[in-house]
Amino acid sequence: MGNCNFRIEREKDSVTILSKNNFQFWYAIGRGGFGKVWKVEKKKEKETFAMKEMSKARVMAKKSVQSVMNELKLLSQMKSLFLVNMHYAFQDRENLYLVMDLLTGGDLRYHIAKQRKFNEEETKFFIACLLEALEIVHGCGIIHRDIKPENLVFDQDGYLRLTDFGIARYWSPDNAQETSGTPGYMAPEVMCRQNHGVAADYFAVGVIAYECMNGRRPYVGKSRREIREQILAKQVQIKRFEIPDGWTLESADFINKCLQRKPSNRIGLNGNHEVKSHSWFKDVNWPKLKERKIVPTFIPNQNEDNFDLKHVNNNDWKDADVVKDNQLLLRRNSIQNLFKGYYYDKNNHTVVTPSTKQNSVVVDSVSKEVKGIDVEGEENVDDDADAKWNQIPEKDNQ
């Protein structure tokens, strides 16, 4: 149902076959950090896709060249019905183009904004889908590091799929300096600049489940620093009397175990199987879920636009001046070489079955060179991060 590939393909020729001319552009369906997302149709096959059009000048302005190149590499090695899969990627002088599965259900953030909370069965299904996605990702030796509602998208059948691998990384035992992520969903060990593994993704799983239950995140604040101070001050635990009507003790126990501040205490430290074995999922038929034979209780309305049209059509970019300067730099071949190799064609690529051993890292020396990701909006971390981390007790009251 999902697989990944660690074979590194040869460098594509500088002259590629694919271009914008192979696609019919219909209309914008989203807006990302680097440009618009379009509904497109590949003219020859009459297949519809979502196409991310990313301004190279804007990618450079946000110091994210390595980020977009890294995403291409990782997406080329994974395929699953629980991921938003890549089909094609190419470029021209001004833009990068990433052609993905077209999902019409909108992202989880959009639906949380609409109805604020979900019931237990709906939430359990969301989390089960996410666990299926993480089984593939972690099985390929990758940590996603940006699990959040904006990166979980519904397909037309109501199944959630994981997307956005811009700051995902191959796991490394020495990754303390990689403090990327979204405040509110980042694990404490990442925020405090500690070495981290797959357990960091399961902290975010707990945050999302908590948010679906309560309509808010467990730790809130206006900045990474404020959120971190809240985490250092108190271990959030859902107490029995705080469980909403219609929710079980097992649901609260699962969330509490995901939200443990120390990864050594957190469920998922020993792999995806540990999470799936929790009693909250005792009635989940995992083989049937993998085959997508379960009918979701929440299915987005396919007769509506499941996105914020005002946000999509907003063309007010705050970095316009910097982008304009970078557009001039794109005339240089040396700058264009930064994006060398940004190409993918699903018809000329082979994927193989991933390792079933959790946290496996089976990459060759070329794969390991995916380092030094420049992440947009990353904040500086205090020099006393180690001291702050040590403020968290080894054992919290559970």
N, C-alpha and C positions, 0 to 999 in steps of 0.2 A: 504493500500500500504506500510505501515511501522508500526512497533510496537516496544514496549519495555517492559521489564519485571522487576519488582522490587522484585520478589521473590528470596530470597537467598537460593541457593541449599545447601544440606548437603555436608559436606566434602567428597570428593571421597576417596575410599580406596587407600592405598599406592601402591597397585599393580593394575595397570591400564590395560585395554584391548588393547587400541591403542598403536602402536609403529611404528617405521620406516618401519618395515617389512610388514606393511599393505599397503605400497605405493611403486609404481614404480617411481624412479626418472628419469626424462628425461634430462633436461638441465637447467642451470642457466638463469634466466630472469631479475634479478635485484640484487642490493647489497645495504644493509642497514647499519645502524650504528653498528649492532651486528653480521652480517654475510650475507650469500647469500639468495636470494629468488629463489626457484626452481619451474619449472613446473613439477607437479607430477600427477600420476593417482592412485586412490584407486583401488587396484587390484580386489576386490570382485565385486564392483558395476561398474567398468570401467568408473568412473567419473574423470574428470580432475580438478585440483585445482592449486592454487599458494600456496607454502609452505615457510614460513619464518623460516629459521634455525638460531637460535640465540645462540651464545656461552655464556654459563653461566659465564665463566671467563671474557668475554668482558663486559657483563652486569654489573658485579661487578666492573670492572675497571672504568666504566663510572658512577658508583653510581646510577644505574637505576633499581635496583631490584623492588622497589615499583612502578616504572613506568610501567614495563612489567606486573606486577601482576594487577595493576590498569586497564590496557588496556584489559586484559582478562575479568575482572569483567564487565566493561562497554559494551564490545562487546557482552557478553552473554545476555545482557538485551535489545538489539536493533536488528531489522531486517528491511531492506528496500531495494527496488530496486535502491535507490539513495545513498546507502552505500556499501562499500566493506565488505561483511558479513563474519563472522567467521563460520566455519563448525566443525572444530575439533581443539583441542589443547592437547598436551601431552609433556612429557619430558623423558630424560634419564640422566645419570650421567653427561654428558658434555654439553648437549644442551636443549633448549626449542624449540618446534615446533608449529607454528601457521598456520593452514590450512584455507585459505580464498578463496573467489571467484577468479577465474582466469579471468582477464580482459586483453585483447590483444591490446588495442588501445594506450597504453603508457600514461604517465602522462602529464598534461598540461604544465609543465616546459619543457619537451622534445620538445613539439610542438611549444612553444614560442621561444625556441632556434632555431628551424628550420625556422620559418617564421616571427618571431619578433612581428608582429601585427595581429589582427583579425578584421573583419568588425563588424558593429554594430549588425546585426542579429545573427551572430555566438556568439558574446560576450553575448548578451541578453539570448541566450539559455543556455550558460555555467552558467550564474548567476542564471537563473531560476532553473536549476538542483541543484545548490548549496543551493538555498533557500528551495527546497523540502527536502534536506538532513538536513538542520539546523532546519526545522520544527519538524522533528523526534527527533533530538538530544536535542534541547531546550525543547521540550515537555516532555522529560524524566528527566528534571531538570539538564541537563549537559551542560557545556560550553566546546567547543572544544579547543580553545586557541592556535591552530596551523594551522589555515586556510592559505594555500599557494598553489601555483601551483603544487609543488611536491606531495601534498596530495590529488590531484584531478586527478582521473584516468578514461580514456575513456574505455567503454566497446565496444563490436564489433558493436553495433548499433549507436555509436556516443553519447551516454548519459554519462555525467560526474557523477562519484561517489566519495564520500568522504571517506578517510581512515586515518589511524594513530591516535589512541586515547591514545597514550602514556602519554601525558601531559594534557589530558582532565580531568575535575574535576566536581564533583557535585557542583552546585552553593551553596555558603555559603555567608552570609552577611558580614562576617569578613574574607576576603581573600587578604588583602593588601600585605601580605608577599610573595604571590605566583607570582613571576615575570618571569614565564617561557614563552617561545615562540621563534619566529624567528625574529630577527631584520629586519625591513623593512615592516613587516606585523603586528607586535605587536601594539596594541592600546596604545595611550599615557598614559592612566590611569594605564595600566599594567606596562609600562616602568618606570613610576614615583611612583610605589609601592603604588597605591591607590586601594581601594575596587572596584571590577568590576563585571559586569554581562554579559548578552548575547550581549549587545551593543558592547562589545570588539570584538566579532566575526564579526559583521557587518562592523567594521572599516576595517578588512582584506578583506571583500567582496568588499569594495570600492577600496582598493589597487589593487586587481586582475582585476577589471573592468578597472581601470585607466591604468594598465599595458597592457591589451589587446588593449586598444585604442591607447596608445602612444608609446608602445614598451619599456617602462621603468617605474620604480616605482616612486611614487610622492616624496618619501624621500629616498635618497641613501647615503651610507657612508660605511666606512670600518669596523665600529664597532657599537655596540649598542649605545655607548656614542655619536658618531658622528651623528647618525640618530636621537637620542633624541634631540640633540642640534638644529638640523634643524627643528624638530617639534615645539620646544619651540620658535624658532625665527620667524616662519611664518606659517600661515594657508594656505595650498595649496587650490586653487580654480581654476577650469577650467573656464576661461572667454569666453564670446561668440566668440571672434575672434580667440580663441585657439582651438575651436572645429574642428576636422578634417573633411574634405569633406566626405559626406555620413553618418555623424552622426547627431543626432537630439539634440535639446535643452534639451529634456527630459532625454537623456542619461547623459549629463553633470550635470544636476540638481540632478539626482540620485547619481552619483559618489560624487558630492560635499557634499550631505547630509550624505553619509556614512563616508566621511573623516573628519567630524567635530571633532575637537580635544577634546571638552568636551562631554562626553556621554549624558549629559542632552540635548544637541542640535542635537544629532545624530539620524538619522532614525533607527528604530529597537529597541530603548529603550523600547517601549511599546509592543514589540513582533513581530513575523513573519508576522502577518496579516497587520501590518503597512507598512512593506517593500513591500509586494506583492501588496498593494493598490496604490503604486506610479504610476504615469501616464506613466512611461516608459514601464510598463507591461500591459497597457490597452488592448493590442491585444493578450496577452498570455491567452490561454485557459487552466487554471490550472487543471480542472478535466481531460482533455485530456492528459495533460503532466503527471499527476500521473499515468494514464493508459498506458503511453509510446506509444501513438498513433500519436505523432508528429514526422515527419521525420526531423532530424537535417540537417542543411545546411553544417556542417563540420563533416565528418566521416573519421577517420584515415584509411589509406590503410592497409587492413588486409593481403596483400601479402608481407608486409615489417615487419622487426623487429622494433617495435616502442620503442626501448630503445637503449642506448649507449653501444654497445657490448664491447668497450674498458674499460669502467667503470665497467661493470659487471664482466669482467675477471681479473680485477686488484686485485691481492692478496697481495699487499703491505700494511700491516696494521701497522700504526705508534705506536700502543700500544702493540707491540708483547712482549716486556719484562715484562710488568705488567701482561698481560694475562697469560704468562707462569707461573708466580708466583701464580696467582689465580687458575690455573689448579691444582696445588698441594693442595691448600686449599679445592678443591672440593672433596677430599678424606674423609673429615670430615662430619659426619652425621649432625652436627650442622649447617654447611654451606648449605648442601642440604636442610635442613629444611626451609631455607629462601624462597625456591621455592615450599613449600608444598601447595598443592591444585591447581597447574597449570595443569588443565585438563578440557576438555570440549568435549562433544559429542552431536551434534545437534539432534541425535535420542532419547536422554534422557533428553530433555529440553523443557520447555513450555514457550512461550512468550504470552503476553497479550497486549491489545490495550493501548497506552499511553494516558496520559491526553491531552485533546485538549487545555487546558489553558496554554498559553505561560508562560515560566519561572517557571513552577510548580516544586515543589520539594516534591516528595512523596516517601521518602526513609525511611527504618526502621533503628534502631540503629546500625545494623551490617553494612549496606551500608555506614553509615556516618563515619565508621572507616577507609575509604579509604583516608588517609591523609599522609602528609609528603613525597610527591613525590620527589625523587632525580632525577634531570633533567640533562642530559649530556650537557656540555658546558655552563652552566648557569653562567653569570657574576655577580659580586657584584654590588649592586646599591648604589649610593652615599647616605651618611647619610642625605644630604640636599634635598632628593627627594621631600619632602612636599613643601619646598620653591620653587623648580623648577616648581612643578605642579601649584603653585599659580601664577606663571608668566603668565600662559595662561589665557586670559580674559574669563569671563563667556559667553560673546557674541562676536563671530567673525563676520566680515562682510560677509554676504552670498549673 
